[in-house]
Amino acid sequence: MEEVIDNNKAQRLNSDKMGKTPILKLLVTMSLPAILSMLVQALYNIMDTVFVGMYYGGLGNAEYNAATQALGLAFPMQMIIVSIGIGVGVGANTCISRKLGEGNREGASNVAKHAILLSAFCSLLLVAVGLTLSNVFVTALADVSGESGRVIEYGTAYLTIVTALSFGTTVEITCSRILQATGNMKIPMVSQAMGALINIALDPLFLFAFGWGVRGAAIATVISQFVSMFFIVAMLTFGKQDVSVKPKGFRFSFGVIREIINVGLPALVTNAIGAVTYVSLLLIMKGYAMGNLAQLSLGLYFKLNSLVFMPVFGLMQGSLPILGYNYGAGNRKRYISCIKLMIAFSLGFLLIGTLLFELLPEFLLGLFSANEATIAVATPAFRIIAIGFCGAAFGITMINAFQSLQCGVRSLLISTFRQFGIIIPFAAVFGQFGLHMVWMAYPVAEYVPLFVFFPSLIITIKKKFREKQNVIKEN
């Protein structure tokens, strides 16, 4: 009996704040740690490329271009790895926050245990992928004109290591989402910041002191990921949390796995679709003169756009448990208030990003010591893509809202439509008018889904909360 009382006290102190604390204060306190950790994460992704560029830049422009392009070609597979962690994590986060909102703490703990097991299993599959398919993947994408295959050599070396040893990142992401579902945003922030700082410290050591090149950058990345994973698993296991992941009494259930997958698979696919689009654009650019520079520009854009979008994604991380909890509790007023604030904050972040990319593209590119030819290709690309940033505020919010309402298929539909229905075909069509026109597909893809899907979100919110209220009345 005493244990039950203590557990209830812990729940009142932690996850219940999502149903009582004023929404503005709650969203800020829940999102700020996630935003800071995502910014640190973006910084260390950028620093990886910066250090590699500095190391190979000293060997000449050809070596610099080859190494930097190689990291860009490896990026889609890294997106897929992160997507797996996000998919399992979002599935767990949504289910856990909803169960806590319903007062079912035991069920929430059971979901958390299954989620960690599922992410570990997925990581084992990635070992085989990394060891067998890395060279095939890089070779298929590379435009190696002028680099004599160095792009393939560097890309394969880097991708093999980060894919085969991706256990740290998938499990860490899943555990972060589990803690965020309970309202604990500080431990995930510390975990990611710790990994980022270790990576930034190890990169120059392995590259310049040991001379390991791109392999050194990859090894630094996986070491930092494993450190983050060990830390957050320890805090989740031995700290006082709203959910328990201790194995005592655990019984495996395909039903719980199915519940996580039903919610998380659309999130996984939503994020992985971005990798498919990235690959498609690389293949489109491969057919043009200066296609290698366009591929390099695309890779640099995705590195730098993380500075703009990571705060928005951090905001979404902080909002998802709030939305899930208040949907589970049937509190529509708080749910709507959170949605409005999400849009307002997202617009603010992305407006700043728009100004940076429109006014200072040369400065941003200069962070990577890019040569003049690369800057000439990348500068107009940055300015064209940035036109769509503010439209993305609505699209990202819609995806998050549909996930919180357990309408993962809707969020998947938005991403699929955006990527496969707009970006890829429009890039192919616009490209007929010149390589620089390929980038116009991005702003089109940000604004069209807003007008197509936002009315559907409003209708879905009304319907879901009406159904939830009926369930609450019946019980």
N, C-alpha and C positions, 0 to 999 in steps of 0.2 A: 504493500500500500504506500509506503514511504517513497518507493522508487517512482510510482505513478505520480505522486504529488510533486516530486522534484522535476519530473519530466514536464508536467503541466506548467510549472513555474518557468522552466527554461523556455517553453514555447511562448508564454506570455511576454517574456523579456525580449524575445527575438522576432520570430516570424509574425506574431500578432500585430507588430507595428505597421505592417502593410495594410491593415484594415482600419487603423485608428489615427496614425500620424498624418497631419496635413499633407496633401499630395505634393505641393511644390517643395516643401522641406524634405519629404520622403524621397522624391525623385532626385533631388540634388545630392542628398547624402548617400543614396543607393548607387547613383551613377558616377559620382565624382571619382571614387576609387577605381572603378572600371575604366573611366576615361583616362585617368592618369596611367594605369597599367597598359592600356591599349596604345597610348602615345609612346610609352617606353618601348613597347613591343615594336611599334613602327620604327622607332629610332634605331633599334638594334638590327632590324631587317635592312634599313638603309645603310647602317655602318658596315654591315657585311659587304655590301657592294662597294662602298667607299674605300674600305681597306684593300679589297681585291683590286679595285681600279688604281689605287696608289701603288700597289706592289707591281702590277703588270704595266702600269703607265711608264714606269722607269725603264721598261724593256722595249718601248716604242709603241706607236699608235696601233700597229697591226696586232700586237700581243694584247694591248688594252682592249681593243674592240672584240677580239676573240674571247677573252676571259669574261668581259661584261656581258656580251651576247650569250655566252654559255650559261651564266647565271639566270638570264632572262628566259632561256629555253627550259631550264630546270624548274622555273617558277610554277607552271601549270600543275606539275605533279605535286609540288609542295602545297598548292591550293587544294588538291584532292585530299592530301593527308590531313590538312587542317579541317577540311569539310567533314571527314569521318569523325574527328573529335567533336566538331560542332554539332553534327547530326545526332550522335549519341547524347551529347551534353544537353542540347535543346530538348530532345525527347524526355530526358530525365528531369530537366528543369521545369518544364511545363507540367509534367505529371506530379512531381514533388510539390510544387507551389499550389497546385489545385487540391491535392490531398491535404496539405496543411490548412488551406482555406476551409476545407470540409471538416477539419478536426481529426483527420486520420493520420496520426504521426507514425504509427507502426507501418502502415502502407507506404508512407513516404520513405522510410528507412529501407524497406524491401526494394523499392525502385532504385535507390542509390546503390545498393549492393549489386544488383543485376547490371546496372549501367557500367560500373567499373569493370565487371567481368566481360561485358560485351566489347568495351573499348580495348581491353587487353587482347581479346581474340582477334579483333580487326587488325591490331598491330602486328600480330604474328603472320597474318596473310601478307602484310606489306613487306615483310622480310623477303619472301619469295619474289615479290614484284621488283623490289630494289635490286636484287642480285641477278635477275634474268632479263628484265625489260628496260633497264636504264639506257643502255647503248642504243637499243632499237628506237626508243622514244626520241632521244636527242638527234639521232641520225635522220629520222623522218622529217624533223622540223628545220634542221640547220640549213642556212644559206651560207655556204662556206667559201664563196668566191673571195679569193685573195688571202684566205687564212690557212689554206692547205690542210684542212682537217683539224686544226687546233681547237676549233669550237667544239667539235665532237669529243675530242680527248678531254678537254676541261669539263664540259657539261656532263659527260658520263661519270667522271671521277667524283664530281660534286654530288650528282643525283643519286648514285649508288649508296653513298654513305648516309645522306639525310633520309632516304626512303627506307633502307634496310634497318636503320636504327631509329625509327620514328616512334617507338614505344613511348618515349618520354613525353612527346608533345600530345599524342592522342589521349593518353591517360590524364595528363595534367589539365587539358582543356575540359575533359569530362568532369573531373573533380572540382574544377573551378565553377562550372555550371551548377553542380550539386550544391555547393556552398551558397552560391548566389540565389538559388531558389529559396533558401532559408532566410535571406536578407543579409547574409554575411558577405560583404563586398571587400573587406580589408585584407583577408588572407589571400584571396586570388590576386589582389593588387601586389602584395608583397612577393608572392610566388613568381609572378611574371616579371616584376622589377628585378628580383634577384637573378633570374635567368638572363635578363637583358644585360645587366651589369657584368655578369660573368662572361657573356659572349663578347661584349665590347672589350673586356680586359684580355681575353684569350686570342682574339683575332690578330692584333699586331704581334703577339708573342709567337703564334704558330706560323704567321706569314713572313714576318721580317726576321725574327730571331732564328727560327728553325728552318725557314725557307721551304715550307710545305705547300705553298701556293693555294689553289682552290681546295685541295684536300684539307689543308689546315683550317680554312674557313668553315668547311663542312664539319670537321671534328669539333671545332669550337662551338658550333651551333648545337650539335647533339649532346655535348657535355652539359651545356647550359640548360637544355631541355630536361635532361635527366635530373639535374639538381633541383629544378623547379618541381618536377614530379615527386621526388622523394620528400620534399618539404611539405607540399600540400597534402599528400597522402598521409604523412605523419600527423599533421594538424587535424585532418578529417577523422583519423582513426583514434587519436589519443586526446584531442581537445574536447571541450564541452560544446557540442553542436546540437541543433534541433533534429538531426537525423543521425542514426548510428550505422556505421558500415563494418562493424566488427563481425567476424564470420560466425560467431556463436549462434546456433539455432537457425543458420541459413539453409533454406531449401530452394533449390533451383526450380524455376517455373517458366515454361515457354510462354505462358500467358502474360507474365510481366515483361519478358523480352519483346513480345508482340506489341504490348502497349507502348513501350519505348520506341520501337521501330515505327509504329503507325504515326506517331507524332514527329519523330526525329528524321525519318527517311526523307520527307519533303524538304526539311531544312538541309540535310546532307546534299540532296540533289540540287537544291537551290544554289548552294555554294559551289558544288562541283560543276554546275553548268557554266559558271564563270571560267573554269579551266578549259572547258570544251570551246567556248567562244574565243578565249585567248589563243588556243591552238589553231582554230579556224582562221583567225586574223594573221597569225604567223604564216600559215600556208598561203593565204591570199597575197601577203606582202612578198613572199618568196618569189613570185613571178614577175616582179617589177625590177627595173634598174634601181640601184641603191636600196634594194629590198633588205639587205643586211642591216643598213642604217635604220630603216623603218622598224625592223624587228628589235634592234637595240633601243630605239626610241620608245617602243611599246613597253619593253621591260623597265626602262627608267621611269616611265609614267606610272606603272603599277607600283613601283617602289615609293615614288613620291606622293601618289594620291593617298597612300595610307596615312600620311600626316593630316590630310583633310578628312578622310572618312573614318579613321579609327576613333576619334571622339564621338562620332555619330553612332558607331557600332558599340562603343562603351555605354552611351546613353541607352541604347536598345537592350544591352545586357542588364543594366540597372532597372529598366522598365518592365522587362518580361515577367519577373516574379511578382511585381506589383499588379500587373494586368491579370496574370494567372490566378493570384490569390483573390482578388476582388471579383473576378468572374466566378471562381469557386464559391465565394461567399454571396454571390448574387447582388453585389453593390454596383449598379450601373452608373450612378453619379460619379463615384470615384474613378471608375474605369474611363469614362468619357473625359474627365478632367485630366487624367494622365495622358490620354491620346493627344489632346490639344497642346499640352506642354511639350510632349515629344516632338510634335511638328514645329512648334515655335523655336525650341532649342536647336533642332536639326537645321532649320533654315538659317539660324544665326551662324552656326559652325560653317555651313556650306557656302554662305555668302562671303565669309572671310576667305575660304578656300578659292572661291571664284576670283576674288581680287588678286590673290597671290599668283594664281596661274595666268591671269590675263596681264598683269603688270610686271611680274618678275620671273618669267620663264627662264631667261638666260641665267639669272642668279641661281635658281633652283638646279638647273642642269650643271652649273659650275661646281656644285657640291661633289660631283662625280669626276671632275677633271675631264669632262668630255671634250673632244676636239671640235674644231669649227664646223666640220662637215656634219657631225652628229647634231650640233646645236641648230644648224640651219634646217635640218629635217624635223627635229623634235619641237622647236619653238612654235610653229604654226599648229602642230598637233595638240600641244598643251592648251593653246588658246581656244581652239575649236571644241575640244572635249569639255572644257570648263563651262561652256555655255549651258550644259545640262545639269550642273551640280545641284542647283536649287530644286529642280524637279525631282532629283533623287531623294530629297528629304521626305517627300510624300510616299514614294515607292518603298523605301526602307521601312517607314512607319507602317504602311499597309501590310507588308510581309510579316512584321513582328506582331501586329494585331491579330491577323488571321491565325498565326501559330498559337497565340495565347487563348484563342477561342476553340482550339483543337480542330481548326480547319486547315491542316497542313497542305492539303491538296490545292486549296486556293492560293496559298503563298507560292507553291510550286508552279502553279499555272501562271502567276505574274512573272516569275523569273524565266520560265520557259518561253513565254510570249516575248519578253524583253530581249532575251538572248537569241533564240532561234527564229523568232518571228520578225525581229527588227534588226538587231546589230549585224548578224551574219549576212542575211540577204541584202540589206541596205549597203553594207560595206562593199559587197561584191558589185552592186550596181553603181554606187557612187564612184568606186575605183575606176570605172570605165572612163571617167572624166579627169583622171590623174590620181597619183598616189596620195596627194594631200587631201583629196576628197573622201578617202576611206574613213577619216576621223569623224565626219559628219554623222555617221551612224549612231554615235554615242549620245549627242543631245536629243536626237529624234527618239531614241530608246528610253530616255528619262521622262519625257513629257507625254508621250502617247499613252502609256499604261495608266497615268494619273487620271485621264479623262475616261478611260475604259473601265477601270476597276474600283475607283474611289466610291462611286454610288453603290456598288455591290457591298463594300465594307459597311457603309451606314445601315443598309438593310439587314446585313448579317448580324450586326451588333444588336439591333432591336429584336430580331428573331431569337437569338441565342439567350438573351437575358429574359425574354418572355418565357422561354422554355425552362430556364433555370429557376425563375420565380415559381412556376407551377410545381416543379420538383420539390422546392423548399416548403411550399404550402402543404403538399401531400405528406411530407415527412413530419 
